[in-house]
Amino acid sequence: MANLALRGVRKAFGQEEVVKGIDLEAADGEFLVFVGPSGCGKSTLLRLIAGLEDPTDGDVEIGGTRVNDMAPSERGIAMVFQSYALYPHMTVFDNMAFGLKLSGTDRSSLAARVHEAAGILRIDHLLDRRPRELSGGQRQRVAIGRAIVREPAVFLFDEPLSNLDAALRVDMRLELARLHERLKATMVYVTHDQVEAMTLADRIAVINAGRLEQAGRPLDLYRSPANRFVAGFIGSPRMNFVSASVAPSADGHGTVAIAAGPTVTLPLTGPAAPGSPVSLGIRPEHLTLGDGGDLVFAGQVRMVERLGAASLVHLRLPNGEDLVVQQAGDTQVRSGDQANAACPVGDCHLFDADGRRISDGGST
């Protein structure tokens, strides 16, 4: 296994720069997830690591070696794609062994590695079948097994679960987590699904428009997002944002006047000009229906999503902005009702007009 380092990596296609100077490292044995919206550059970044694209600038290092000029086959990587890309006329065994055969691996070693990988993935009873006889989850295990047998320094996964149904996605997330724990391998995983990122990653790298917005442990990004983009992307349901303005005071706090709510005091961790527009961020799970909190918002219920274990109550505030309140279990409120939503100030985040976080909450 090996560590991975990206140093000032850029990639342009003609005049359009899609990866804009990313510096990032994955430690040996770490599970690093690239997450971001479609078109943000995360898959291009993975292809740069794999050697399927050449960087316009910067360096890619694997195990301390600069690999910019190395072919994909020389980099010690194995890649699992969204498409299973299995040979339909070959058995599972032959699909998994194909790369080893091309590299000249002797028959006994080849068979041992295929059987070991199949045992890890619990598909050893499927080795004589062909892809058409397998379910989607089984085909994805075969594709992963084909990567395992190569014993790479770094595993690369490009949205490998996106073709699976919801139940299989959950099962395969568990399989991948177990696989990483067993192999202790360096893994880089691309997804637009922040739930996958939160559940699988040792660290998450949030990418937006070709730039690295923030990298850190999943709960660190959830609790202390660097900016409004990260705050809104990490967490499900997404964070609520309401308009406000701030008047800083000499003690490092700011009086925040919320457009459709009360005035509160928050400790400021960044500069804010008097009267400047800001966004107050509150996660749906930190709001409760009623008046039991430091901040209380009044609004009209637009819709209630009853999910079984939780209910999502959508409130329309007097200024036309919306709040989503996540409640455990069912709720008695109905569409059209007037309702209040409350939360502690300590669960609030404040972002300036440029989206930078300038407060982590505080007291009234």
TIGU-332525 format. One record per residue (C-alpha): residue number from 0; residue in three letters; x, y, z. Coordinates in steps of 0.1 Angstrom, whole numbers, always signed. Example, Ala and Ser with C-alpha at 12.3 -4.5 7.8 and 13.67 -1.06 7.14 Angstrom:
# residues 2
+-----+------+-------+-------+-------+
|  nr | rest |    c1 |    c2 |    c3 |
+-----+------+-------+-------+-------+
|   0 |  ALA |  +123 |   -45 |   +78 |
|   1 |  SER |  +137 |   -11 |   +71 |
+-----+------+-------+-------+-------+
***
This chain:
# residues 364
+-----+------+-------+-------+-------+
|  nr | rest |    c1 |    c2 |    c3 |
+-----+------+-------+-------+-------+
|   0 |  MET |    +0 |    +0 |    +0 |
|   1 |  ALA |   +11 |   +36 |    -4 |
|   2 |  ASN |    +1 |   +72 |    +4 |
|   3 |  LEU |   -12 |   +96 |   -23 |
|   4 |  ALA |    -4 |  +132 |   -28 |
|   5 |  LEU |   -18 |  +159 |   -52 |
|   6 |  ARG |    +4 |  +190 |   -54 |
|   7 |  GLY |   -10 |  +220 |   -72 |
|   8 |  VAL |   -28 |  +198 |   -97 |
|   9 |  ARG |   -46 |  +216 |  -125 |
|  10 |  LYS |   -64 |  +203 |  -156 |
|  11 |  ALA |   -77 |  +223 |  -185 |
|  12 |  PHE |   -95 |  +212 |  -216 |
|  13 |  GLY |   -87 |  +239 |  -241 |
|  14 |  GLN |   -96 |  +272 |  -224 |
|  15 |  GLU |  -117 |  +256 |  -197 |
|  16 |  GLU |  -100 |  +247 |  -165 |
|  17 |  VAL |  -119 |  +220 |  -147 |
|  18 |  VAL |   -94 |  +212 |  -119 |
|  19 |  LYS |   -80 |  +244 |  -103 |
|  20 |  GLY |   -49 |  +239 |   -83 |
|  21 |  ILE |   -58 |  +211 |   -58 |
|  22 |  ASP |   -34 |  +202 |   -30 |
|  23 |  LEU |   -45 |  +171 |   -11 |
|  24 |  GLU |   -30 |  +140 |    +5 |
|  25 |  ALA |   -43 |  +106 |   +14 |
|  26 |  ALA |   -23 |   +87 |   +41 |
|  27 |  ASP |   -13 |   +51 |   +36 |
|  28 |  GLY |   -44 |   +30 |   +43 |
|  29 |  GLU |   -68 |   +59 |   +44 |
|  30 |  PHE |  -103 |   +59 |   +28 |
|  31 |  LEU |  -106 |   +93 |   +11 |
|  32 |  VAL |  -138 |  +103 |    -6 |
|  33 |  PHE |  -142 |  +130 |   -32 |
|  34 |  VAL |  -177 |  +144 |   -30 |
|  35 |  GLY |  -194 |  +173 |   -49 |
|  36 |  PRO |  -221 |  +180 |   -74 |
|  37 |  SER |  -221 |  +167 |  -109 |
|  38 |  GLY |  -196 |  +184 |  -131 |
|  39 |  CYS |  -174 |  +197 |  -102 |
|  40 |  GLY |  -143 |  +179 |  -115 |
|  41 |  LYS |  -141 |  +150 |   -90 |
|  42 |  SER |  -141 |  +122 |  -117 |
|  43 |  THR |  -115 |  +142 |  -137 |
|  44 |  LEU |   -93 |  +143 |  -106 |
|  45 |  LEU |   -96 |  +105 |  -102 |
|  46 |  ARG |   -86 |  +101 |  -138 |
|  47 |  LEU |   -56 |  +122 |  -133 |
|  48 |  ILE |   -45 |  +100 |  -104 |
|  49 |  ALA |   -51 |   +69 |  -126 |
|  50 |  GLY |   -31 |   +83 |  -155 |
|  51 |  LEU |   -61 |   +83 |  -178 |
|  52 |  GLU |   -56 |  +121 |  -181 |
|  53 |  ASP |   -25 |  +142 |  -180 |
|  54 |  PRO |   -23 |  +172 |  -156 |
|  55 |  THR |   -19 |  +206 |  -172 |
|  56 |  ASP |    +2 |  +216 |  -141 |
|  57 |  GLY |   +12 |  +201 |  -108 |
|  58 |  ASP |   +23 |  +167 |   -96 |
|  59 |  VAL |    +6 |  +134 |   -87 |
|  60 |  GLU |   +27 |  +112 |   -63 |
|  61 |  ILE |   +20 |   +77 |   -52 |
|  62 |  GLY |   +42 |   +62 |   -25 |
|  63 |  GLY |   +64 |   +92 |   -27 |
|  64 |  THR |   +71 |   +88 |   -64 |
|  65 |  ARG |   +60 |  +113 |   -90 |
|  66 |  VAL |   +39 |   +94 |  -115 |
|  67 |  ASN |   +29 |  +121 |  -140 |
|  68 |  ASP |   +49 |  +104 |  -168 |
|  69 |  MET |   +40 |   +68 |  -159 |
|  70 |  ALA |   +14 |   +48 |  -177 |
|  71 |  PRO |   -16 |   +36 |  -157 |
|  72 |  SER |    -3 |    +1 |  -156 |
|  73 |  GLU |   +29 |   +13 |  -140 |
|  74 |  ARG |   +13 |   +33 |  -112 |
|  75 |  GLY |    +2 |    +5 |   -89 |
|  76 |  ILE |   -34 |   +14 |   -90 |
|  77 |  ALA |   -66 |    -5 |   -97 |
|  78 |  MET |   -98 |   +13 |  -107 |
|  79 |  VAL |  -135 |    +2 |  -103 |
|  80 |  PHE |  -159 |   +21 |  -126 |
|  81 |  GLN |  -196 |   +29 |  -125 |
|  82 |  SER |  -199 |    +4 |  -153 |
|  83 |  TYR |  -190 |   -32 |  -143 |
|  84 |  ALA |  -172 |   -37 |  -176 |
|  85 |  LEU |  -172 |   -75 |  -173 |
|  86 |  TYR |  -166 |   -97 |  -203 |
|  87 |  PRO |  -200 |  -114 |  -209 |
|  88 |  HIS |  -185 |  -146 |  -224 |
|  89 |  MET |  -161 |  -152 |  -195 |
|  90 |  THR |  -168 |  -168 |  -162 |
|  91 |  VAL |  -165 |  -149 |  -130 |
|  92 |  PHE |  -131 |  -166 |  -124 |
|  93 |  ASP |  -118 |  -156 |  -158 |
|  94 |  ASN |  -130 |  -121 |  -155 |
|  95 |  MET |  -112 |  -117 |  -122 |
|  96 |  ALA |   -81 |  -134 |  -135 |
|  97 |  PHE |   -79 |  -116 |  -168 |
|  98 |  GLY |   -55 |   -89 |  -158 |
|  99 |  LEU |   -32 |  -113 |  -141 |
| 100 |  LYS |   -31 |  -135 |  -172 |
| 101 |  LEU |   -21 |  -106 |  -193 |
| 102 |  SER |    +7 |   -97 |  -168 |
| 103 |  GLY |   +21 |  -133 |  -170 |
| 104 |  THR |   +12 |  -144 |  -134 |
| 105 |  ASP |   +18 |  -181 |  -130 |
| 106 |  ARG |   -13 |  -203 |  -129 |
| 107 |  SER |   -10 |  -214 |   -92 |
| 108 |  SER |    -5 |  -179 |   -79 |
| 109 |  LEU |   -33 |  -166 |  -102 |
| 110 |  ALA |   -58 |  -191 |   -89 |
| 111 |  ALA |   -48 |  -185 |   -52 |
| 112 |  ARG |   -53 |  -148 |   -56 |
| 113 |  VAL |   -87 |  -151 |   -73 |
| 114 |  HIS |   -99 |  -176 |   -47 |
| 115 |  GLU |   -87 |  -153 |   -19 |
| 116 |  ALA |  -104 |  -123 |   -33 |
| 117 |  ALA |  -136 |  -142 |   -40 |
| 118 |  GLY |  -136 |  -154 |    -4 |
| 119 |  ILE |  -132 |  -119 |    +9 |
| 120 |  LEU |  -162 |  -107 |   -12 |
| 121 |  ARG |  -182 |  -139 |    -6 |
| 122 |  ILE |  -186 |  -147 |   -42 |
| 123 |  ASP |  -165 |  -179 |   -42 |
| 124 |  HIS |  -196 |  -199 |   -50 |
| 125 |  LEU |  -201 |  -179 |   -82 |
| 126 |  LEU |  -168 |  -184 |   -99 |
| 127 |  ASP |  -182 |  -207 |  -126 |
| 128 |  ARG |  -210 |  -184 |  -135 |
| 129 |  ARG |  -212 |  -158 |  -163 |
| 130 |  PRO |  -222 |  -121 |  -157 |
| 131 |  ARG |  -257 |  -126 |  -171 |
| 132 |  GLU |  -264 |  -151 |  -143 |
| 133 |  LEU |  -255 |  -125 |  -116 |
| 134 |  SER |  -274 |   -98 |   -99 |
| 135 |  GLY |  -262 |   -62 |  -100 |
| 136 |  GLY |  -246 |   -64 |   -66 |
| 137 |  GLN |  -228 |   -96 |   -75 |
| 138 |  ARG |  -215 |   -81 |  -107 |
| 139 |  GLN |  -201 |   -51 |   -87 |
| 140 |  ARG |  -184 |   -75 |   -63 |
| 141 |  VAL |  -168 |   -92 |   -93 |
| 142 |  ALA |  -155 |   -59 |  -106 |
| 143 |  ILE |  -141 |   -51 |   -71 |
| 144 |  GLY |  -126 |   -86 |   -70 |
| 145 |  ARG |  -108 |   -79 |  -103 |
| 146 |  ALA |   -92 |   -49 |   -87 |
| 147 |  ILE |   -83 |   -68 |   -55 |
| 148 |  VAL |   -64 |   -96 |   -72 |
| 149 |  ARG |   -40 |   -70 |   -87 |
| 150 |  GLU |   -29 |   -61 |   -52 |
| 151 |  PRO |   -26 |   -24 |   -60 |
| 152 |  ALA |   -10 |    +3 |   -40 |
| 153 |  VAL |   -41 |   +25 |   -43 |
| 154 |  PHE |   -77 |   +15 |   -51 |
| 155 |  LEU |   -98 |   +41 |   -71 |
| 156 |  PHE |  -136 |   +39 |   -72 |
| 157 |  ASP |  -156 |   +61 |   -96 |
| 158 |  GLU |  -192 |   +61 |   -84 |
| 159 |  PRO |  -193 |   +23 |   -83 |
| 160 |  LEU |  -227 |   +20 |   -66 |
| 161 |  SER |  -247 |   +44 |   -88 |
| 162 |  ASN |  -262 |   +17 |  -109 |
| 163 |  LEU |  -276 |    -2 |   -80 |
| 164 |  ASP |  -310 |    +1 |   -64 |
| 165 |  ALA |  -314 |   +17 |   -29 |
| 166 |  ALA |  -312 |   -15 |    -9 |
| 167 |  LEU |  -282 |   -29 |   -28 |
| 168 |  ARG |  -264 |    +5 |   -24 |
| 169 |  VAL |  -267 |    +1 |   +14 |
| 170 |  ASP |  -255 |   -35 |   +13 |
| 171 |  MET |  -225 |   -26 |    -9 |
| 172 |  ARG |  -216 |    +4 |   +13 |
| 173 |  LEU |  -213 |   -21 |   +42 |
| 174 |  GLU |  -192 |   -45 |   +19 |
| 175 |  LEU |  -168 |   -17 |   +10 |
| 176 |  ALA |  -164 |    -6 |   +46 |
| 177 |  ARG |  -156 |   -42 |   +56 |
| 178 |  LEU |  -133 |   -45 |   +26 |
| 179 |  HIS |  -113 |   -14 |   +36 |
| 180 |  GLU |  -111 |   -26 |   +72 |
| 181 |  ARG |   -98 |   -60 |   +61 |
| 182 |  LEU |   -73 |   -49 |   +34 |
| 183 |  LYS |   -61 |   -17 |   +52 |
| 184 |  ALA |   -57 |    -3 |   +17 |
| 185 |  THR |   -55 |   +32 |    +5 |
| 186 |  MET |   -88 |   +39 |   -13 |
| 187 |  VAL |  -100 |   +70 |   -31 |
| 188 |  TYR |  -137 |   +70 |   -38 |
| 189 |  VAL |  -157 |   +94 |   -60 |
| 190 |  THR |  -194 |  +101 |   -53 |
| 191 |  HIS |  -220 |  +128 |   -55 |
| 192 |  ASP |  -239 |  +111 |   -27 |
| 193 |  GLN |  -230 |  +128 |    +6 |
| 194 |  VAL |  -245 |   +99 |   +26 |
| 195 |  GLU |  -220 |   +75 |    +9 |
| 196 |  ALA |  -193 |  +100 |   +17 |
| 197 |  MET |  -203 |  +103 |   +54 |
| 198 |  THR |  -206 |   +66 |   +60 |
| 199 |  LEU |  -175 |   +54 |   +41 |
| 200 |  ALA |  -148 |   +80 |   +45 |
| 201 |  ASP |  -120 |   +84 |   +69 |
| 202 |  ARG |  -117 |  +119 |   +54 |
| 203 |  ILE |  -139 |  +137 |   +29 |
| 204 |  ALA |  -127 |  +162 |    +2 |
| 205 |  VAL |  -155 |  +185 |    -8 |
| 206 |  ILE |  -150 |  +197 |   -44 |
| 207 |  ASN |  -169 |  +225 |   -61 |
| 208 |  ALA |  -163 |  +239 |   -96 |
| 209 |  GLY |  -128 |  +224 |   -97 |
| 210 |  ARG |  -117 |  +237 |   -63 |
| 211 |  LEU |  -112 |  +220 |   -30 |
| 212 |  GLU |  -136 |  +237 |    -6 |
| 213 |  GLN |  -126 |  +217 |   +25 |
| 214 |  ALA |  -111 |  +184 |   +35 |
| 215 |  GLY |  -115 |  +167 |   +69 |
| 216 |  ARG |  -132 |  +140 |   +89 |
| 217 |  PRO |  -169 |  +135 |   +82 |
| 218 |  LEU |  -182 |  +148 |  +115 |
| 219 |  ASP |  -157 |  +177 |  +114 |
| 220 |  LEU |  -172 |  +189 |   +81 |
| 221 |  TYR |  -207 |  +184 |   +95 |
| 222 |  ARG |  -200 |  +203 |  +127 |
| 223 |  SER |  -176 |  +230 |  +114 |
| 224 |  PRO |  -182 |  +236 |   +77 |
| 225 |  ALA |  -157 |  +261 |   +63 |
| 226 |  ASN |  -182 |  +278 |   +42 |
| 227 |  ARG |  -218 |  +279 |   +31 |
| 228 |  PHE |  -213 |  +255 |    +2 |
| 229 |  VAL |  -199 |  +227 |   +25 |
| 230 |  ALA |  -226 |  +234 |   +51 |
| 231 |  GLY |  -253 |  +230 |   +25 |
| 232 |  PHE |  -237 |  +199 |    +8 |
| 233 |  ILE |  -229 |  +179 |   +39 |
| 234 |  GLY |  -259 |  +167 |   +58 |
| 235 |  SER |  -293 |  +153 |   +48 |
| 236 |  PRO |  -317 |  +170 |   +47 |
| 237 |  ARG |  -295 |  +200 |   +38 |
| 238 |  MET |  -289 |  +229 |   +61 |
| 239 |  ASN |  -315 |  +257 |   +62 |
| 240 |  PHE |  -303 |  +292 |   +54 |
| 241 |  VAL |  -322 |  +324 |   +64 |
| 242 |  SER |  -313 |  +360 |   +57 |
| 243 |  ALA |  -300 |  +383 |   +84 |
| 244 |  SER |  -277 |  +413 |   +90 |
| 245 |  VAL |  -251 |  +417 |  +117 |
| 246 |  ALA |  -238 |  +445 |  +138 |
| 247 |  PRO |  -204 |  +436 |  +154 |
| 248 |  SER |  -196 |  +446 |  +190 |
| 249 |  ALA |  -163 |  +453 |  +208 |
| 250 |  ASP |  -165 |  +420 |  +228 |
| 251 |  GLY |  -161 |  +398 |  +197 |
| 252 |  HIS |  -198 |  +391 |  +194 |
| 253 |  GLY |  -223 |  +403 |  +168 |
| 254 |  THR |  -260 |  +413 |  +171 |
| 255 |  VAL |  -277 |  +393 |  +143 |
| 256 |  ALA |  -310 |  +406 |  +131 |
| 257 |  ILE |  -329 |  +378 |  +113 |
| 258 |  ALA |  -352 |  +389 |   +85 |
| 259 |  ALA |  -380 |  +366 |   +95 |
| 260 |  GLY |  -371 |  +360 |  +132 |
| 261 |  PRO |  -357 |  +373 |  +164 |
| 262 |  THR |  -325 |  +393 |  +171 |
| 263 |  VAL |  -298 |  +372 |  +187 |
| 264 |  THR |  -261 |  +376 |  +198 |
| 265 |  LEU |  -235 |  +353 |  +183 |
| 266 |  PRO |  -197 |  +351 |  +189 |
| 267 |  LEU |  -180 |  +361 |  +156 |
| 268 |  THR |  -149 |  +342 |  +143 |
| 269 |  GLY |  -145 |  +364 |  +113 |
| 270 |  PRO |  -149 |  +400 |  +102 |
| 271 |  ALA |  -183 |  +415 |   +96 |
| 272 |  ALA |  -190 |  +451 |   +87 |
| 273 |  PRO |  -220 |  +467 |  +106 |
| 274 |  GLY |  -252 |  +461 |   +87 |
| 275 |  SER |  -236 |  +436 |   +63 |
| 276 |  PRO |  -259 |  +408 |   +50 |
| 277 |  VAL |  -252 |  +374 |   +63 |
| 278 |  SER |  -269 |  +339 |   +62 |
| 279 |  LEU |  -279 |  +321 |   +94 |
| 280 |  GLY |  -275 |  +283 |   +89 |
| 281 |  ILE |  -296 |  +258 |  +110 |
| 282 |  ARG |  -297 |  +221 |  +104 |
| 283 |  PRO |  -333 |  +206 |  +102 |
| 284 |  GLU |  -324 |  +181 |  +130 |
| 285 |  HIS |  -315 |  +210 |  +153 |
| 286 |  LEU |  -350 |  +226 |  +150 |
| 287 |  THR |  -380 |  +215 |  +170 |
| 288 |  LEU |  -416 |  +224 |  +166 |
| 289 |  GLY |  -428 |  +248 |  +194 |
| 290 |  ASP |  -413 |  +276 |  +214 |
| 291 |  GLY |  -386 |  +257 |  +233 |
| 292 |  GLY |  -354 |  +273 |  +221 |
| 293 |  ASP |  -333 |  +305 |  +219 |
| 294 |  LEU |  -345 |  +313 |  +184 |
| 295 |  VAL |  -382 |  +309 |  +175 |
| 296 |  PHE |  -395 |  +312 |  +140 |
| 297 |  ALA |  -432 |  +315 |  +131 |
| 298 |  GLY |  -445 |  +302 |   +98 |
| 299 |  GLN |  -471 |  +283 |   +78 |
| 300 |  VAL |  -468 |  +246 |   +71 |
| 301 |  ARG |  -465 |  +240 |   +34 |
| 302 |  MET |  -459 |  +203 |   +34 |
| 303 |  VAL |  -452 |  +174 |   +57 |
| 304 |  GLU |  -431 |  +144 |   +46 |
| 305 |  ARG |  -438 |  +114 |   +67 |
| 306 |  LEU |  -409 |   +90 |   +64 |
| 307 |  GLY |  -418 |   +67 |   +92 |
| 308 |  ALA |  -388 |   +71 |  +116 |
| 309 |  ALA |  -390 |  +109 |  +110 |
| 310 |  SER |  -411 |  +136 |   +96 |
| 311 |  LEU |  -399 |  +166 |   +76 |
| 312 |  VAL |  -421 |  +197 |   +82 |
| 313 |  HIS |  -417 |  +225 |   +56 |
| 314 |  LEU |  -424 |  +259 |   +70 |
| 315 |  ARG |  -428 |  +291 |   +49 |
| 316 |  LEU |  -416 |  +322 |   +68 |
| 317 |  PRO |  -433 |  +356 |   +65 |
| 318 |  ASN |  -405 |  +369 |   +42 |
| 319 |  GLY |  -410 |  +339 |   +18 |
| 320 |  GLU |  -380 |  +319 |   +29 |
| 321 |  ASP |  -384 |  +283 |   +39 |
| 322 |  LEU |  -373 |  +262 |   +69 |
| 323 |  VAL |  -373 |  +224 |   +71 |
| 324 |  VAL |  -378 |  +209 |  +105 |
| 325 |  GLN |  -369 |  +173 |  +111 |
| 326 |  GLN |  -390 |  +156 |  +139 |
| 327 |  ALA |  -387 |  +121 |  +152 |
| 328 |  GLY |  -416 |   +99 |  +143 |
| 329 |  ASP |  -449 |  +114 |  +132 |
| 330 |  THR |  -463 |  +149 |  +139 |
| 331 |  GLN |  -498 |  +163 |  +144 |
| 332 |  VAL |  -492 |  +194 |  +122 |
| 333 |  ARG |  -508 |  +195 |   +88 |
| 334 |  SER |  -504 |  +215 |   +56 |
| 335 |  GLY |  -518 |  +250 |   +61 |
| 336 |  ASP |  -513 |  +251 |   +99 |
| 337 |  GLN |  -495 |  +279 |  +116 |
| 338 |  ALA |  -465 |  +266 |  +136 |
| 339 |  ASN |  -434 |  +277 |  +154 |
| 340 |  ALA |  -399 |  +262 |  +150 |
| 341 |  ALA |  -372 |  +267 |  +176 |
| 342 |  CYS |  -335 |  +259 |  +181 |
| 343 |  PRO |  -306 |  +267 |  +205 |
| 344 |  VAL |  -282 |  +295 |  +193 |
| 345 |  GLY |  -253 |  +271 |  +199 |
| 346 |  ASP |  -265 |  +250 |  +169 |
| 347 |  CYS |  -264 |  +279 |  +145 |
| 348 |  HIS |  -238 |  +289 |  +119 |
| 349 |  LEU |  -233 |  +323 |  +104 |
| 350 |  PHE |  -219 |  +329 |   +69 |
| 351 |  ASP |  -209 |  +362 |   +53 |
| 352 |  ALA |  -220 |  +375 |   +19 |
| 353 |  ASP |  -191 |  +355 |    +3 |
| 354 |  GLY |  -202 |  +323 |   +20 |
| 355 |  ARG |  -174 |  +321 |   +46 |
| 356 |  ARG |  -183 |  +309 |   +81 |
| 357 |  ILE |  -179 |  +337 |  +106 |
| 358 |  SER |  -195 |  +322 |  +137 |
| 359 |  ASP |  -201 |  +288 |  +152 |
| 360 |  GLY |  -230 |  +298 |  +175 |
| 361 |  GLY |  -231 |  +310 |  +210 |
| 362 |  SER |  -256 |  +323 |  +235 |
| 363 |  THR |  -285 |  +347 |  +235 |
+-----+------+-------+-------+-------+
***
